[in-house]
Amino acid sequence: TNLARFLLAVMNGGVDMTSGERVLPACPKFTELQSFDELLNLWHENVKLIAALSVELDNCADIVLEDETPDILCSVLVDDCVPRGKHLKEGGAVYDFISGLQVGIANLADSLAAIKKCVFEDKLITKEELWDAVSTDFAGEKGENIRGILLNKAPKYGNDNDYVDSIIADAYGCFIDEIGQYKNTRFGRGPIGGMYYAGTSSISANVPQGAITMATPDGRKAHEPLAEGCSPSHGSDISGPTSVFQSVSKLPTHKITGGVLLNQKMTKSVFENPRDTDKLISMVRAFFDKLHGFHFTAGVGGTGQGADGSGFCQVRDRAFRVRTVQPERTRAEQNKNEEKPFFQRGEDWHSVILGFVRWCRCQYRAEPLKVKMDWMLCRFWTLQRQDCACVRQGVVLPSTYLFAFLKHVVFVCETRLSCMTNTLWRQV
């Protein structure tokens, strides 16, 4: 659910700014409103329709997947699908919850705060000037001046500012409450749950979603990436990471069980001094223990790793990953490395997994079931994040051991797939 794009539709009387099509019932346009509260009330009214629309689309996809393209391999890897003789979309899993994907949290926050502060309170610009600038992608000198006001004169999410943090807690919170009232297509068919909940784990979806979103009132230009997850907009968090943690904690994170994705960029020097690293670990521990944080990734410029060289720092039962930005290899080195079998390249284990998945696709290409080996990658990611303690503690598995492990998983898959086929045949 692209919250920034839907905000534009609400401001445009229910018409999508990108396609020009009506996506919401007719309502007053932004230039016709007399106060910020009127805009916020319009948002609250339309959020119910937005949530319902996202559920309808999701249910349509689930019905098609259930009838036409069952996920056989994924199903044999999930508990109780084999004993029940049902694949995932039929209700074979023990637990079945759906997390919607909400994109543009920070853009929604900064846009609403900019409208309230710059238009209705300080009256730095008029409603007509703002809407004209947004509609024309801040074209011309006047448009750039208005964009400068939006960027510099309004409070930004990620700086522990209650002004904007309270706005997004309300605007996003009403969506969270609404989406939690719906049930998925497996509700009452066996699995525990069968419900929807919110999630901000957009991974890289903020880039393509931003590409189809026009300019927004926070000063973001058309087609630029949206903010990722629940992280602040790029460059707007100027008060340090502790302020970012505080802003995120003001969201109803206990209801966002689909993931509260928070990414931050830091300099390599933070991890060169063990004392500084200890401070960072203490700060992150406080984020998890005191502020009920769920996830934190530190993107580090340079070629360094974490303090222990692993790239991971352990914080009780949760881990935050130190993601490093490596220099690109030369084309000659890359070609030379790719000539070797994927399990002898000495690459990081992510690359080994990707090579394994490509190999499996070739091996299973002629199978009648057309098994999608991409699910193997998903399964291993689940293992390394939840079940595999050695990976959580920063132990990087050698590629040879990893390859042996994956070969064992394939054997288990083939065995369980055979069992599931026999179960289904007995039911017929």
Summary of the structure (lengths in Angstrom):
residues: 428
radius of gyration: 24.1
end to end distance: 39.9
largest distance: 73.0
contacts: 1361
relative contact order: 0.10
helix: 52%
strand: 9%
